Amino acid sequence: MSKVNLFHYATSELSQDAFICWLLAHGMEEHQAEDPLLCACALDFIRRVPGLENAQQIDEIKQQYLNIDVLVIVGDMHVIIEDKTYTNLHDNQIDVYTNSLVKKGIPQNRIRTVSYKIVEQPNRERVDREYTRSDILDILRKYKACKNDIFQDYLAHLEQIEARTEGFKQLPINAWGYDGTRGFFVSLQNRPSEYDVEGWGYVNNASGGFMGMWFHIFDAETVLKAMGINEHIEDLYLQFENDVHFSGTMDEAEQAGAYILSVKLRANIDDKKDNFRDAAEIRRELYEDIKKVLPDFAKKTFRHGVYMTVGYLAYDEKNYDKKAADIKKALNTVVTEWIRGRGVSSDT
């Protein structure tokens, strides 16, 4: 039976901010003797920030100062730590915080920026130091002999997230959950020659939402224009969809379309006045042409909207690479034929 863990319940960013402050406080002069391992861990963390490699102590810690999650002061250096547990930083957020400190009289060259993330996220941040879960575990594991319950709970919490995230390598797809799906998407993101990933994340919809990853996007100014559809279609791309809420067998999953690789299009919003009629007709023609070269290509009920599914292939943990290659090849074939003259032979 697993041990009760504080961080299974304290999951908010504020709770994690509190842990960061608590840990780093052990690097302050007045607390360094309380627990030598926690002190060493705190200094190890801060010394990985550029310009603080020789820090001997932490002088001050402020929480939510100028809306900054955690501000750490070491000598005349001010370290902005933004804790993004499940989200990326908002546009220019770090710049706003940096400018706020500059207005308070802190020279910009005495400011460092840090992002702190314990789960996989699609984008790298423009900061001086990015701490991923892997980085954080690398630090904490060095001090696992520490007997402090809070430290041990946090380390165990991150180890469990790590195990769930790596689960996609061993578990069936219907056991991946959120963390396993994040790990799967990052593994594809790390293969840019095969999966030119534009982004991924949770997609909310009327059916309850799913984890999606969009890739292999055709440029509207060149490809879609050459196809003659750019007036009505803004984007044409591929998308993984993983229904992390689904509970059932793999046969039931295939019937429900729980795990699919789809061809998607985004219609021009100006076509809304005609209920996206032209985009829907393009979607129907694309489906029919792709079906000719990819017989397993299936379709959902056609509904009009900004985002429309042309069709899809079901996938699982064993065949996703092959299915991705098949659907990419079929889509490329159809796009090429549309550019040449809008006609696809079933022998293509």
N, C-alpha and C positions, 0 to 999 in steps of 0.2 A: 504494500500500500504506500502510495507516495505521501511525502511529508507536506503538511499545510505550509503554503508559501505566501508570504505577504504580497508579493508582486503578481500573483494570479488575480488579486483583487484590486491592487493599486496600479491600474493600467493606464491612467491618464498621463498626459504630458506633464502636468503639474506634479504628479507623484514621482515621475522620473526626474524632473528638475530637482525635487527635494533630495533624491538619492545622489545626484551629481554634486549638489551643494554639500551634503553630508560627507561624501567621500573626500572632496577637495578640502573641506575644513580640517581634515587630519594633516594637511600639509601646512597649516598655519602654525606659527611659532609656538603659540600657547597650547596647541593640541598635539604637537609632534611626538611627545613622549607617551601619549595615552595608548597608542598601539603602533609599534614600529612598522609592522607590515602594511597597515592602512596608510601610514605616512609615506612609506616607500611607493605604494601604489598611486597615491595622489600626486606625488612628484613625478613619477613615471609618466602619468597622464599629461601633466602640464608641460613636461620637457619635450614632448613630441610636437608642440606648437612651434613653428619657425620663430627664431629669435629668443626662445626660452629654454634652449638646450641645457643651460647651466643653472637653472633656477634652483635655489636652495630652500625657499619657503614661499608660501602664498600669503599675501598681506591682507586681502579683503575679498569678500564674496558678497555680491548683491543679487537678490532675486527680484525679477520684474522691474528693475530700474530702467526707466525710459522705455518700458514694455519689452526690454530684452529678457529672454528667459533666464539666463545666468550671466552675470558679468564678473569676471575674475580679474583681480588686480595683483600684479607681481611687479614690485618696484614701480616704475613709471609706465609699464606695459598694461594695456587694458584688453582683455580677451573676451570677445562676445561669443557666447555659446548658445546656439539655437538648437533646441531639442525637437526634432521632427519625428515623432514615434511612428506615425502612420501616414504622414503627408510630406510633400515637398515644401520647401520655402516658397512663399508667395513672391511674385515679381518685385524685384528691387528691395525686398525686405531687409536684407543685410545692408544694402546701401543706405537705407533709411536710418537704421540703427547706428551705422558708422557716422553719418552726418549729424545725428543727434549728439553723439559724443564730441565731435569736432566743435559743434556750437557751444558745448560746455567747456571748451578750451583745451581738449585733448588733441595733440598733434596727430595727424592721420598716420604718420609712420610709427606711432606708438600704439596703434590699434591692430589687433589680430582678430580674424573671424574664423569660427569653428562651427561645423554642423555635426550633429550627434544623432545617429540613426540606428535603431535596433532591428528594423525589418527592411527587406529589400524594397528599393524604390527605383523608378525608371530612369531618373535623371541625376547626373552628377551636379553638385552645387559649386558655384563660383565663390569659394572660400579659401582661406589660407591652409586650413586643415580639416579634412573630412574624416570623422570617426564612423566607420561602419561597424556592424555587429562583429565582424571578423576582427577588426582592429581592437574593439573593446574587449573581446574575449582573449585576444593575444596578451593584453595587459593583465586582466583579472586572473587568468590561469597561472600567471607567474607567482601570484600571491595566494593560491588556493589553500595554503597551510593556515591562513588567517582563520581564527575560530569565531569571529564575530558573526552572529546570526543574520544580521541585515546583509552583510557582504555575501555570505553563503547563499542566502535566499535569492539575491540578485544574480549571482553567478549561475545558480541552478535554473533560474528563470530564462536567462539567455541561452543556456545549454539546451533547454527544452525547445526554445524557438529554433535554434540551429538544427536540432534533430528533425523537427517538423518540416523545416524548409528543405532539408536534404531528402525528405521522405519520398519525393517524386522519383528518386533513383531506384527505389526498391518496392514501393507500394503501388497497387492498382490506382488508376486515375480517380475512381470514386472515393478514395481514402486520402486524397491530397489535401483537401481543405484550402483555406486561404494561404497559409504559409507555404505549403507544398507547391501551390500554383505559382506563387511569387518566385520560388526557387526555380521552377520550370521556365518561367518567362525570362528570368535573368540568364539562365543557361543558354537560351536561344539568342538573347541579346548579345551574348559573348561570342556569337558565331556570325558576324556581320556579312560575310561573303554569301551565306546561305539565307539568313534572315535579316534583311535590312530593316530593322525594327524602328518604327516611328515613335512608338510609345505603348504603354500598357497601364492597366489599372482597373478599378471597379467601375462597371457601367450600370447605372440604375435604370430600370425600366418598369413598365406596368406588370411584367411577369415576375418581378422580384429581383431582377438584376443578375449579373454574372461578372466574372473576371475575364477581361478581354485583352488581347494583344494585337495591335494593328501594324501591318508591315507590307512591303512590296507595293508601295503607293505610286500610282501613275500621275505624272505631272499634267495639270490642266492646261498650262500654257503651250505645251509641246504635244504630248501624246494624245490627250483627250481632244485637243484642237484638230490634230491630224485624223482622229477617228470621226470627227464631225459631230461630237456630242458635248463639247465644252459649253455650249449655250445653256444646257440644261443640267449638266453633271459637273459638280465641283471636284469630286474625288472618286477614284476607283481603286480599290485596295483589297487585301486579304486580311482576315481576322480570325484568330483563335478565340473561341468562346468556351469557358469552363464554368458550368453551373455549380458553384461550390455549395449550394443549398440542396442539391439533389441527393436523394437517399433511395437506393434501389439497386437492382442487378445491372450488369452491363447490357443485357438485352433490353431491359426497360430503359436504360440510359439512351441507347441508340434510337428507340422508338420515340423518346421524349426530346431528342436532339439536345441532350445535356452537354455533350462534348463534341463540338463541331469546328471545322475549318470552313469559313464562309467567304464568298466573294461579296463585297459590300460596295455600295455606292452612296455618295452624299449628293442630294439634289440641290440645285440652285434655289435658295429660299424665295426668290422672286416667283418661282413656279407655283407657290402655295395657292395663289389666286385661282389656278386651274386644277387644284387638288393634285398637283404634281403629275398631271396626265402624261406629259411628254417624257418625263424621267421614268415613269412607270412603264411606258411602252419600250423605252430603251432597255430597262431592266428585263422585260419579258424576252426581247430579242437576244440579249446577252445570254440569258438562261438557255434558250433553245440552241444557240450556237455552241455554248460550252458543253451542253449535254451531248452534242454530236461527237465531240472528241473525248469526252469523259463520261461514259455511260452511267457510272455510279453517282454522278452529280444529281443531288436531290433538291427539292424546293420546299419552302414553307408556304403557307397561305400568303399570296401576294397582297400586301397592304400598302397604301400610299403613305408617304411621309418624307421627311428630310433624309433620314437614314433608311435604306432599304436593302434587304438581303436578296441577292440575285439567286443564290443557291449554295449548297454546302456538301461537304463530305464529313461523315462521322470519323472520329479518331480516338485512339487510346494511347496508353503509355508505351506500347510496343511499336506502333506503326506511324507515329506522328511525322517522322522525317519523310517517309515514303509518301504519305498523304499530302504533305506540304509540297513536295517536289511535283507530284501529279497535278495538283490544282494550280500551282504556279505555271507549269508547262502548258496546261490547257488554256489558262487565261492569257498567257503570252501569245499562244497560237491564234486565239480569237482576236486579240488586239491587233496583231500583225495583219490578219486577214481583213479586219474592218478598215484599217488604214489603206490597204491595197484596193478595197472595193466592196466591203460589206458582204462577204459571202464565204461560208466555211464549209468545206467538204467533210463528210464523215470519215474519209480516208486520210485526212490531214494527220 
